[in-house]
Amino acid sequence: MRKLLDHFRRRQDGATAVEFTLVAPLFFMVMWGTVEVAMLGLGSTLLEGAVREAGRVGITGYTPSGTSREQHIKDTIKKYTINFIDVDKLKIDTKAYTSFGGVGQPEAFVDKFPFNGKYDAGESFTDTNGNGKWDADQGKSGLGDPGSVVVYTLSYDWEWFAGYAKEIFGVTPVTLKSSVAVRNEPY
């Protein structure tokens, strides 16, 4: 029996197949991970380009006949994401401001007791966006008027292609987000 075991221990037939079997799963996971990250990068880059082009189209106020300005902007986004991103699942947010200085700023209010520097119910405020309530962001939803500053924000929940990654690693979708602020032309 000892002689038989020594015989098998010295033989090299099939060693490559055994080594490949041990290394292959890790190799393929690394390769697939590289492809996933590359696709994520491509999606992010396409979203950046699409939001830039949406802003360029939006500032002109141009609306082709038979469509709305919003639809024209959505069509532009679809064109520049080259169907790599599902535009129907894309969140498109536009907020108009009177100036670049107002972007992301809260509406002004008069701080009263307890003088905490935060807006509390009942304190008087300037309703910049005209919605009848105090807002932490004074932007008004929509594409704005001529001369308005408009912030276009696109966000998309990127789903990983490898379904097993969700099950094995608990990987959740990555939210891709891209914004641009532009001033509308006097159309």
VOBA-1610 file (N, C-alpha, C; in pm, whole numbers, padded with zeros to 5 digits, always signed):
BEGIN
Met+00083-00119+00000Met+00000+00000+00000Met+00088+00127+00000Arg+00197+00120+00078Arg+00286+00235+00085Arg+00348+00265-00051Lys+00381+00161-00121Lys+00439+00177-00254Lys+00339+00243-00350Leu+00214+00207-00340Leu+00109+00266-00424Leu+00090+00415-00393Leu+00091+00452-00266Leu+00077+00593-00227Leu+00196+00676-00274Asp+00316+00623-00264Asp+00435+00693-00314Asp+00425+00714-00465His+00373+00616-00533His+00356+00626-00678His+00264+00745-00714Phe+00150+00759-00643Phe+00056+00868-00672Phe+00113+01005-00631Arg+00190+01007-00524Arg+00245+01133-00477Arg+00347+01190-00575Arg+00421+01107-00642Arg+00524+01151-00737Arg+00467+01187-00874Arg+00352+01145-00905Arg+00294+01170-01038Arg+00248+01314-01050Gln+00264+01373-01165Gln+00226+01513-01190Gln+00107+01525-01286Asp+00057+01412-01336Asp-00056+01416-01428Asp-00177+01482-01360Gly-00237+01580-01425Gly-00358+01642-01372Gly-00333+01753-01271Ala-00206+01783-01240Ala-00176+01889-01142Ala-00228+02024-01190Thr-00215+02051-01316Thr-00263+02178-01372Thr-00413+02191-01358Ala-00483+02083-01382Ala-00629+02086-01370Ala-00671+02112-01226Val-00601+02051-01131Val-00633+02072-00990Val-00603+02217-00950Glu-00488+02269-00993Glu-00452+02407-00961Glu-00553+02505-01022Phe-00591+02479-01146Phe-00690+02566-01211Phe-00823+02562-01136Thr-00863+02446-01091Thr-00988+02432-01016Thr-00984+02513-00889Leu-00868+02522-00826Leu-00855+02599-00703Leu-00852+02750-00728Val-00790+02791-00837Val-00770+02933-00866Val-00883+02994-00949Ala-00949+02915-01032Ala-01049+02966-01127Ala-01161+03048-01062Pro-01224+03005-00953Pro-01333+03086-00898Pro-01288+03227-00859Leu-01173+03237-00796Leu-01121+03368-00758Leu-01088+03451-00882Phe-01026+03389-00981Phe-00992+03458-01105Phe-01117+03513-01174Phe-01220+03432-01185Phe-01341+03477-01253Phe-01415+03584-01172Met-01411+03575-01039Met-01473+03679-00957Met-01402+03813-00976Val-01271+03811-00980Val-01194+03934-01001Val-01222+03990-01140Met-01227+03905-01240Met-01256+03951-01376Met-01396+04012-01384Trp-01495+03945-01327Trp-01631+03996-01332Trp-01642+04125-01252Gly-01573+04133-01139Gly-01572+04256-01059Gly-01514+04373-01138Thr-01409+04345-01214Thr-01349+04449-01298Thr-01447+04498-01403Val-01519+04407-01464Val-01619+04444-01564Val-01731+04526-01499Glu-01776+04485-01380Glu-01882+04557-01308Glu-01840+04700-01277Val-01719+04717-01225Val-01670+04850-01190Val-01653+04936-01316Ala-01607+04877-01424Ala-01593+04950-01550Ala-01730+04997-01601Met-01831+04912-01590Met-01965+04950-01635Met-02022+05059-01545Leu-01995+05052-01417Leu-02037+05156-01324Leu-01973+05289-01362Gly-01844+05286-01394Gly-01774+05407-01437Gly-01832+05463-01566Leu-01865+05376-01660Leu-01926+05419-01785Leu-02062+05483-01759Gly-02142+05420-01673Gly-02273+05476-01639Gly-02261+05614-01577Ser-02165+05630-01487Ser-02142+05759-01422Ser-02099+05865-01523Thr-02011+05828-01613Thr-01964+05922-01715Thr-02077+05962-01809Leu-02158+05866-01850Leu-02271+05897-01937Leu-02371+05990-01868Leu-02393+05969-01739Leu-02484+06054-01662Leu-02431+06196-01654Glu-02300+06211-01635Glu-02238+06344-01632Glu-02258+06416-01765Gly-02234+06346-01874Gly-02252+06406-02006Gly-02397+06441-02033Ala-02486+06355-01990Ala-02629+06377-02015Ala-02681+06499-01939Val-02638+06515-01814Val-02685+06631-01736Val-02628+06760-01794Arg-02505+06755-01842Arg-02446+06873-01907Arg-02525+06912-02032Glu-02557+06813-02115Glu-02633+06841-02237Glu-02776+06884-02206Ala-02836+06826-02103Ala-02971+06868-02062Ala-02971+07015-02024Gly-02869+07057-01950Gly-02857+07197-01912Gly-02839+07287-02034Arg-02759+07242-02128Arg-02737+07321-02251Arg-02865+07337-02331Val-02944+07230-02338Val-03072+07237-02410Val-03172+07323-02333Gly-03172+07306-02201Gly-03270+07375-02117Gly-03254+07526-02112Ile-03131+07576-02121Ile-03110+07721-02107Ile-03168+07800-02223Thr-03187+07736-02336Thr-03235+07809-02454Thr-03385+07835-02450Gly-03457+07753-02374Gly-03603+07767-02372Gly-03670+07712-02496Tyr-03592+07651-02585Tyr-03645+07599-02711Tyr-03732+07476-02686Thr-03847+07475-02750Thr-03937+07360-02744Thr-03977+07322-02886Pro-03938+07203-02931Pro-03979+07161-03066Pro-04131+07147-03072Ser-04187+07172-03189Ser-04333+07161-03203Ser-04376+07016-03178Gly-04488+07003-03109Gly-04544+06871-03081Gly-04490+06806-02955Thr-04409+06877-02878Thr-04355+06822-02754Thr-04343+06934-02650Ser-04317+06895-02527Ser-04299+06994-02421Ser-04149+07015-02397Arg-04116+07122-02330Arg-03976+07151-02297Arg-03918+07039-02209Glu-03998+06992-02113Glu-03953+06884-02025Glu-03924+06757-02105Gln-04011+06723-02200Gln-03992+06604-02281Gln-03870+06618-02370His-03847+06739-02422His-03730+06763-02506His-03602+06740-02425Ile-03601+06784-02301Ile-03485+06764-02214Ile-03469+06615-02183Lys-03579+06546-02155Lys-03573+06402-02128Lys-03522+06325-02250Asp-03565+06366-02369Asp-03517+06302-02492Asp-03366+06324-02511Thr-03320+06443-02473Thr-03176+06473-02481Thr-03099+06384-02386Ile-03151+06367-02265Ile-03085+06279-02168Ile-03080+06137-02221Lys-03189+06090-02280Lys-03193+05955-02335Lys-03090+05939-02447Lys-03078+06042-02529Lys-02982+06038-02640Lys-02839+06026-02588Tyr-02805+06100-02483Tyr-02668+06102-02434Tyr-02635+05990-02335Thr-02733+05914-02293Thr-02704+05795-02212Thr-02703+05670-02298Ile-02722+05687-02425Ile-02715+05582-02528Ile-02784+05451-02488Asn-02899+05463-02423Asn-02978+05348-02377Asn-02902+05257-02280Phe-02792+05305-02225Phe-02717+05229-02124Phe-02783+05247-01988Ile-02849+05359-01971Ile-02923+05390-01848Ile-03070+05397-01884Asp-03153+05329-01807Asp-03297+05327-01830Asp-03355+05462-01786Val-03389+05546-01882Val-03437+05682-01854Val-03569+05679-01777Asp-03648+05573-01791Asp-03773+05564-01717Asp-03750+05545-01567Lys-03633+05492-01529Lys-03599+05474-01387Lys-03513+05588-01334Leu-03477+05680-01420Leu-03393+05793-01385Leu-03476+05901-01316Lys-03424+05955-01206Lys-03492+06065-01137Lys-03434+06196-01187Ile-03519+06279-01245Ile-03478+06408-01298Ile-03539+06516-01210Asp-03453+06596-01149Asp-03499+06702-01061Asp-03445+06835-01112Thr-03532+06932-01128Thr-03490+07065-01168Thr-03544+07166-01069Lys-03457+07256-01024Lys-03497+07362-00932Lys-03446+07494-00985Ala-03533+07594-00982Ala-03498+07727-01031Ala-03473+07821-00914Tyr-03373+07907-00930Tyr-03334+08005-00829Tyr-03322+08142-00895Thr-03322+08245-00815Thr-03307+08380-00870Thr-03160+08413-00897Ser-03067+08348-00825Ser-02924+08372-00845Ser-02846+08247-00807Phe-02718+08245-00847Phe-02632+08133-00812Phe-02609+08128-00660Gly-02611+08245-00595Gly-02591+08251-00450Gly-02703+08184-00372Gly-02820+08171-00430Gly-02933+08110-00361Gly-02940+07959-00375Val-02853+07900-00458Val-02858+07756-00482Val-02829+07680-00353Gly-02923+07596-00314Gly-02909+07512-00196Gly-02924+07585-00064Gln-02959+07712-00068Gln-02973+07790+00055Gln-03117+07785+00106Pro-03135+07793+00239Pro-03270+07793+00295Pro-03337+07930+00275Glu-03468+07929+00285Glu-03539+08056+00280Glu-03508+08134+00408Ala-03499+08266+00393Ala-03466+08352+00507Ala-03580+08349+00609Phe-03546+08356+00738Phe-03646+08358+00844Phe-03596+08444+00960Val-03688+08486+01043Val-03655+08565+01161Val-03650+08469+01280Asp-03531+08452+01336Asp-03512+08359+01448Asp-03568+08418+01576Lys-03656+08346+01638Lys-03716+08388+01766Lys-03679+08287+01874Phe-03725+08312+01993Phe-03696+08222+02105Phe-03726+08078+02066Pro-03640+07989+02083Pro-03521+07978+02169Pro-03391+08023+02103Phe-03397+08099+01994Phe-03280+08155+01926Phe-03174+08048+01899Asn-03217+07944+01829Asn-03128+07830+01802Asn-03065+07833+01663Gly-03096+07935+01584Gly-03039+07945+01450Gly-03104+07853+01349Lys-03211+07785+01390Lys-03286+07695+01301Lys-03428+07746+01292Tyr-03491+07717+01178Tyr-03630+07756+01162Tyr-03718+07668+01252Asp-03802+07734+01331Asp-03900+07665+01414Asp-04038+07709+01370Ala-04136+07620+01380Ala-04273+07652+01340Ala-04318+07782+01408Gly-04380+07866+01330Gly-04432+07993+01382Gly-04341+08111+01356Glu-04216+08088+01320Glu-04126+08199+01291Glu-04159+08254+01153Ser-04148+08384+01137Ser-04179+08444+01007Ser-04063+08419+00911Phe-04097+08406+00783Phe-03997+08375+00681Phe-04035+08439+00549Thr-03939+08448+00460Thr-03961+08499+00325Thr-03984+08379+00234Asp-04104+08371+00178Asp-04141+08257+00093Asp-04086+08279-00048Thr-03958+08251-00067Thr-03889+08275-00193Thr-03949+08195-00309Asn-03984+08072-00284Asn-04033+07986-00393Asn-04185+07986-00406Gly-04255+08059-00319Gly-04400+08077-00333Gly-04485+07955-00306Asn-04438+07861-00224Asn-04520+07742-00198Asn-04596+07750-00065Gly-04583+07862+00007Gly-04660+07882+00128Gly-04604+07819+00254Lys-04484+07763+00246Lys-04421+07704+00364Lys-04271+07729+00359Trp-04206+07722+00478Trp-04062+07740+00483Trp-03993+07616+00429Asp-03886+07638+00351Asp-03811+07527+00292Asp-03662+07541+00320Ala-03597+07429+00342Ala-03453+07428+00364Ala-03377+07456+00236Asp-03445+07447+00122Asp-03388+07480-00009Asp-03488+07572-00078Gln-03446+07694-00106Gln-03539+07794-00161Gln-03569+07776-00310Gly-03515+07672-00371Gly-03540+07650-00513Gly-03686+07615-00541Lys-03730+07659-00656Lys-03868+07633-00701Lys-03861+07524-00808Ser-03940+07419-00791Ser-03939+07309-00888Ser-03976+07361-01026Gly-03905+07311-01126Gly-03934+07349-01264Gly-03810+07397-01337Leu-03831+07442-01459Leu-03721+07482-01546Leu-03693+07632-01543Gly-03770+07706-01463Gly-03743+07848-01445Gly-03786+07934-01562Asp-03766+08063-01543Asp-03799+08165-01643Asp-03670+08214-01708Pro-03681+08300-01808Pro-03558+08358-01865Pro-03478+08428-01755Gly-03349+08404-01750Gly-03261+08464-01650Gly-03251+08385-01520Ser-03336+08286-01500Ser-03331+08205-01378Ser-03207+08115-01380Val-03158+08085-01261Val-03053+07985-01245Val-03124+07853-01219Val-03092+07751-01296Val-03158+07622-01282Val-03054+07514-01252Val-03082+07434-01150Val-02996+07322-01116Val-03064+07195-01166Tyr-02997+07126-01256Tyr-03043+06998-01308Tyr-02972+06888-01228Thr-03048+06797-01170Thr-02990+06686-01095Thr-03049+06556-01148Leu-02962+06466-01188Leu-03002+06333-01233Leu-02952+06233-01130Ser-03038+06142-01087Ser-02994+06035-00998Ser-03052+05903-01047Tyr-02970+05801-01034Tyr-03005+05670-01089Tyr-02951+05561-00997Asp-03036+05466-00963Asp-02994+05353-00881Asp-02936+05246-00972Trp-02804+05231-00968Trp-02732+05137-01053Trp-02743+04997-00994Glu-02803+04908-01068Glu-02815+04769-01026Glu-02695+04691-01081Trp-02634+04612-00998Trp-02521+04530-01042Trp-02572+04419-01133Phe-02495+04386-01235Phe-02534+04284-01330Phe-02521+04144-01270Ala-02424+04125-01184Ala-02404+03993-01123Ala-02504+03975-01010Gly-02609+03902-01037Gly-02711+03879-00936Gly-02657+03806-00813Tyr-02554+03724-00834Tyr-02499+03650-00720Tyr-02435+03744-00618Ala-02389+03860-00661Ala-02323+03953-00570Ala-02420+03999-00460Lys-02546+04016-00497Lys-02647+04054-00398Lys-02661+03946-00292Glu-02669+03824-00338Glu-02691+03712-00246Glu-02568+03683-00159Ile-02452+03681-00220Ile-02331+03642-00148Ile-02277+03755-00061Phe-02266+03875-00121Phe-02199+03986-00053Phe-02295+04089+00003Gly-02424+04076-00025Gly-02521+04174+00023Gly-02505+04310-00044Val-02461+04310-00169Val-02437+04433-00242Val-02570+04499-00278Thr-02583+04626-00248Thr-02704+04701-00280Thr-02678+04790-00401Pro-02782+04843-00462Pro-02760+04933-00575Pro-02678+05056-00533Val-02603+05107-00626Val-02525+05229-00606Val-02601+05343-00669Thr-02619+05452-00596Thr-02689+05567-00652Thr-02589+05657-00722Leu-02606+05669-00853Leu-02525+05761-00932Leu-02598+05895-00934Lys-02526+06002-00911Lys-02589+06134-00906Lys-02500+06234-00976Ser-02563+06321-01055Ser-02489+06422-01128Ser-02573+06549-01136Ser-02508+06664-01118Ser-02579+06792-01120Ser-02502+06895-01200Val-02576+06992-01249Val-02516+07108-01315Val-02607+07228-01289Ala-02545+07344-01269Ala-02620+07468-01250Ala-02593+07558-01369Val-02699+07610-01429Val-02687+07698-01547Val-02783+07815-01533Arg-02755+07923-01607Arg-02846+08038-01610Arg-02919+08036-01744Asn-03052+08043-01739Asn-03132+08046-01861Asn-03103+08172-01940Glu-03102+08156-02073Glu-03085+08270-02162Glu-03212+08354-02163Pro-03203+08479-02205Pro-03323+08562-02214Pro-03404+08529-02340Tyr-03471+08416-02339Tyr-03547+08371-02456Tyr-03682+08438-02465
//
